[in-house]
Amino acid sequence: MSKLKNKIDEILNNKGLSHYRTCRLIGCNDSTLSRMMNGKLPFSKNIRNKILPILEITEEEFESLVIADKYPKEIIKKAVLAKQNPPAPVEIPQQKTKDTKSPILTTQIDKLILKKGLSRTKLSKLINYGQGIFNQMIIGKYKISGTVIERLSEVLEISQEDIKAWVLADKYSLEVLCMAWDVCISEGDNKQF
């Protein structure tokens, strides 16, 4: 069952608001709201802006519920740990390093390719993906596809779970990730990291 849906239902119930009334207040139909609450359709920014004041929760709380629904708790746990202990950036030979604060995904992939004696160019050929788009994916400018994650996992001999955790850590703040972890463990799971 959707953690986000449960939370929204609980809040609306406590306020004595039906889905129908809530839909009227935010300007969408019941079917659309239901699909959003069940994770089948993303919440538009407009709908988020209208429903958050009704729910009286912050954007961060809302996002943490979305994350807890979308990702397995082990990936969230790994993302929290990666965010708490970010890796030091690596310098790749023949590559201009502009930033001393690289995304976690970029740094981890660069470490792995250096360890294997590869370059990003060679890696993009091994995973059979265009280097320009691939570079944009690992630095976070484009969404990394499931196919690329799968191929990276095979070539770099790491789990897809690790790659997904690094992507997640790059996308969200430590505060939001910790809140998502709290949502996961509130269901009786162990809180130990």
N, C-alpha and C positions, 0 to 999 in steps of 0.2 A: 504494500500500500504506500502511496506517496506521502512522504513526510510533510511536504509543502501543503498538499491537500488537507491532511489531517490538521495541521496548524491553522490553516485558513478556516476550515469548518469549525474548529474549536473556538476561534475568536469570534466568528460570525454568530455561532450559537450563543456564546456568552453575551453578545450584544443584542441578541434577539433579531438578527437580520437573516432573512432567507437569501438563497442564491438569486432568486428572481429580483428581490429588492436591491441587492448589491449590484446586480447587472444594470439595473435602471440607474443607479447612482454613478456608475463608472462608464456607462454608455456602450455596453457590449451585450451580445445575446448570451443566454445561459449555456448553449452548446459550446461557444467559443471559450467562455470562462472555464467550463468543465474540462475542455481539452488542454487549456493552459495549466490548470491545477494538476492534471494528471501527467504533465510533462510531454504531451503529444504535440504541443504547439508552444513556442516560446512566448513569454509575456512581452508584449510590445512596451516600449518606453512610455508611451502614452497611458496604457492601462496600468503599468506599474506606478506611475506618478499619481494616478487617481485612486488606486486601491491601498497603497501604503498608508495614507492618512486614516483611512477607514479602519485598517487593521491595527494601526498605531504601533507599527514596527519599523525599524530602520531599513534602509537599503541593504546594509550589511547583513542584518538578520535574515532578510528575504533571500539574499544571494546565498547565504550559508545553507538554507533549506534546499535551494535549487541544486547546489553542489552535492549535498548529502543524498539527494534523490538520483543524481546523474552518475556519481562515481562510487565504486565499492569503497568500503571503509579503509582497506589496506592502501589504496592509492592516495586517499586523503591523508592517512597517517604518514606515508612517505613524503607527500608534498609538504606537510607541516615540518617534518624533520629537515627536508632540503631547504626550506625557507628559513628555519632557525639556524642552520649551519651552511650558508651558501658557499659553494666552492670558489677558490681563488681563480681569477681569470688566467687563461693559458695563452702564451704567445706562440703563434703558429709561424714557422719559417715562411718567408715570401708572402706574408699576408699582413696588410696594414691593420694594426690594432688601434682603433680610434678611441675606444672606451675602456676604462679600467673596471667598469661595473657591467659585465656582460650578463645576459640572461642565463639562468641556471641551465636550461637545455643546451644553449650554445656552448657553455663552458664544459659541461659533461661530455658532449659529443666531441668537442675539440680534444679533451683529455684522452678519450678512447681512440680517436684516430691517430693521435701522436703515439700512443702506446703500441698501436698496430703498424706504425710506420706508413700511414696513409695521409692523404691530403683531402680536403673537401671535394676537390675535383675528382679524385680517384673514387672517393666514397659515393659521389653522385652517380658515377658510371657503374659502380658495383650494385647499387640499388636500382639502376636503370631509370633515373629521374633527372630531368634537366637541372643543371647546376644553378642557374639563376633563381628559379622558383624554389629549389631545395634550400639555398642559402636564405631566401626570404622566410621560409618556413622555420628554419632553426633559429633565426634571430627574432622570431615572433611577429613578423610583418604580415604573414599569411597563416591561415589555419593549417596545421599539419594534418595530413590525411591519414586515415587508418592504414592505407596501403603503404605509405611511407614509414609509418611506425612499425608495421610488420616487417618490412624489408630491413630497416635499421636494426631491429631486434636480431634478425638472422645474421646480418653481416658483422655487427659489433658484438654479438654474443651476449646480449643483455636482455632482460625481460621487457616486454611491452608495458608492463605495469610500471617499471621504473621510468620509462620515457613519458608515459602519460602523467606520472606524478611530477616530473620536471616541468612539463607543459602547464599543468595546473598551478604549480608553485610560481611560475612566471606570470600567470594571468591574474592571480588574486593576492591580496595582502595577507600577512600572517594572521591578522585579527579575524578575517573572514574564514580562512582555512581552519583556525582553531575553533571558531563557532560551528563550522560544519562538522568537525570532529566531535564536538560536544553533542551535536544532534545525533550523530551515529551511536555514540556510547550511551546516550540517554535511554536507549532501547535495551539496556541491561548488559551491554558488552563491557569488556574490561577496558579501563582507562589507561592502562600502562602503555608507555611508548617503548 
